[in-house]
């Protein structure tokens, strides 16, 4: 079976389009908004993880204190 290639495509031949910064639709404060959202998500995750860890510790202490008495 003969396989012939009619054309080849290389990424080197594709020039990226030129972007004009003045025509961007994104607000210039977008990076600040994204930063605060990520920071709030991290603090929330930290709160829930520490809350879960403290609840686990309290449950262990309660079961241990009941077994001794």
Secondary structure by P-SEA (a helix, b strand, c coil): cbbbbcccccccccccccccccccccccaaaaaaaaaaaaaaaaaaaaaaaaaaaaaaaaaaaaaaaac
